[in-house]
Amino acid sequence: MSGFPMEVGRVVFSRAGRDRGHYFVIVQVLDEDHVAIANGCQRKVDHPKRKKIKHLVAKPEILEEIREKIFAKKRIFDSEVRNKLDAIGYQEALLPRKEG
């Protein structure tokens, strides 16, 4: 696992499960082993994916604007998450999941 903490707003890479190979942002820390992740495409902010931390790789980037909105309990739009991930170079997050 990487040396970056799993915290709200952190960009993560999924390395296991149906969503492996995609980038997400942590929208909630559930407990010491689980977080809720979303990317605004496969996983919407309103229905984030519960994911084990051991199946994720933390990246150095933190989406500060998304983080601040979460702590302020303001609404976050899926398009905001998609645009932020795209702006920092994680376009793979926007690709649909490959079937088969």
Kinemage of the C-alpha trace (Angstrom):
@kinemage 1
@onewidth
@group {chain A} dominant
@subgroup {mainchain}
@vectorlist {calphas} color= white
{ca met a 1} P 0.000 0.000 0.000
{ca ser a 2} L 1.156 3.539 -0.632
{ca gly a 3} L 2.352 5.927 2.038
{ca phe a 4} L -0.558 8.344 1.617
{ca pro a 5} L -3.383 8.332 4.174
{ca met a 6} L -6.897 7.324 3.152
{ca glu a 7} L -8.792 10.547 3.743
{ca val a 8} L -11.771 12.386 2.298
{ca gly a 9} L -10.903 13.972 -1.037
{ca arg a 10} L -7.953 11.657 -1.769
{ca val a 11} L -7.720 10.222 -5.289
{ca val a 12} L -7.447 6.425 -5.247
{ca phe a 13} L -6.895 3.673 -7.800
{ca ser a 14} L -8.938 0.481 -7.525
{ca arg a 15} L -6.846 -2.654 -7.891
{ca ala a 16} L -9.516 -5.290 -7.190
{ca gly a 17} L -13.153 -5.968 -7.985
{ca arg a 18} L -15.354 -5.025 -10.916
{ca asp a 19} L -14.083 -1.467 -10.802
{ca arg a 20} L -10.373 -2.391 -10.905
{ca gly a 21} L -8.281 -0.160 -13.099
{ca his a 22} L -10.368 2.960 -12.451
{ca tyr a 23} L -9.719 6.097 -10.421
{ca phe a 24} L -12.053 7.399 -7.730
{ca val a 25} L -12.188 9.994 -4.984
{ca ile a 26} L -12.882 9.099 -1.357
{ca val a 27} L -16.135 10.743 -0.264
{ca gln a 28} L -16.359 9.189 3.206
{ca val a 29} L -14.193 7.194 5.600
{ca leu a 30} L -16.489 4.527 7.058
{ca asp a 31} L -14.110 2.762 9.464
{ca glu a 32} L -10.453 1.719 9.642
{ca asp a 33} L -10.950 -0.878 6.869
{ca his a 34} L -13.562 0.696 4.560
{ca val a 35} L -14.174 3.910 2.621
{ca ala a 36} L -16.890 5.149 0.264
{ca ile a 37} L -15.662 6.068 -3.224
{ca ala a 38} L -17.198 7.788 -6.252
{ca asn a 39} L -16.048 9.074 -9.627
{ca gly a 40} L -19.230 10.582 -11.015
{ca cys a 41} L -19.410 8.042 -13.838
{ca gln a 42} L -19.615 4.387 -12.796
{ca arg a 43} L -20.233 5.368 -9.189
{ca lys a 44} L -22.303 8.457 -8.511
{ca val a 45} L -21.750 10.687 -5.504
{ca asp a 46} L -25.300 9.948 -4.261
{ca his a 47} L -24.593 6.185 -4.299
{ca pro a 48} L -20.888 5.697 -3.561
{ca lys a 49} L -19.210 2.298 -3.531
{ca arg a 50} L -18.178 0.836 -0.194
{ca lys a 51} L -14.649 -0.460 -0.716
{ca lys a 52} L -12.003 -2.110 1.433
{ca ile a 53} L -8.912 0.034 1.845
{ca lys a 54} L -6.658 -2.940 1.060
{ca his a 55} L -8.108 -2.988 -2.487
{ca leu a 56} L -7.166 0.647 -3.145
{ca val a 57} L -3.932 2.483 -3.906
{ca ala a 58} L -3.847 6.065 -2.651
{ca lys a 59} L -2.490 8.679 -5.049
{ca pro a 60} L -0.736 11.882 -3.924
{ca glu a 61} L -3.514 14.161 -5.210
{ca ile a 62} L -6.308 15.480 -3.009
{ca leu a 63} L -9.322 17.229 -4.563
{ca glu a 64} L -9.450 20.141 -2.104
{ca glu a 65} L -12.652 21.733 -3.449
{ca ile a 66} L -14.526 18.439 -3.196
{ca arg a 67} L -13.087 17.839 0.280
{ca glu a 68} L -14.172 21.279 1.503
{ca lys a 69} L -17.699 20.805 0.146
{ca ile a 70} L -18.008 17.421 1.867
{ca phe a 71} L -16.944 18.854 5.230
{ca ala a 72} L -19.261 21.857 4.748
{ca lys a 73} L -22.097 19.419 3.906
{ca lys a 74} L -22.710 21.125 0.568
{ca arg a 75} L -24.033 19.286 -2.464
{ca ile a 76} L -21.435 17.760 -4.781
{ca phe a 77} L -22.329 17.135 -8.398
{ca asp a 78} L -21.087 14.159 -10.365
{ca ser a 79} L -19.891 16.509 -13.100
{ca glu a 80} L -17.641 18.289 -10.588
{ca val a 81} L -15.964 15.029 -9.621
{ca arg a 82} L -15.557 13.985 -13.271
{ca asn a 83} L -14.121 17.377 -14.237
{ca lys a 84} L -11.667 17.429 -11.328
{ca leu a 85} L -10.409 13.910 -12.069
{ca asp a 86} L -10.072 14.802 -15.753
{ca ala a 87} L -8.240 18.055 -14.945
{ca ile a 88} L -5.497 16.248 -13.020
{ca gly a 89} L -5.029 13.661 -15.744
{ca tyr a 90} L -7.148 10.710 -14.648
{ca gln a 91} L -9.270 10.396 -17.784
{ca glu a 92} L -9.400 6.606 -17.322
{ca ala a 93} L -11.907 7.211 -14.563
{ca leu a 94} L -14.412 8.366 -17.148
{ca leu a 95} L -14.239 5.308 -19.374
{ca pro a 96} L -17.090 2.812 -19.044
{ca arg a 97} L -16.334 -0.559 -17.490
{ca lys a 98} L -15.268 -3.194 -20.017
{ca glu a 99} L -17.587 -6.167 -20.300
{ca gly a 100} L -16.306 -9.729 -20.587
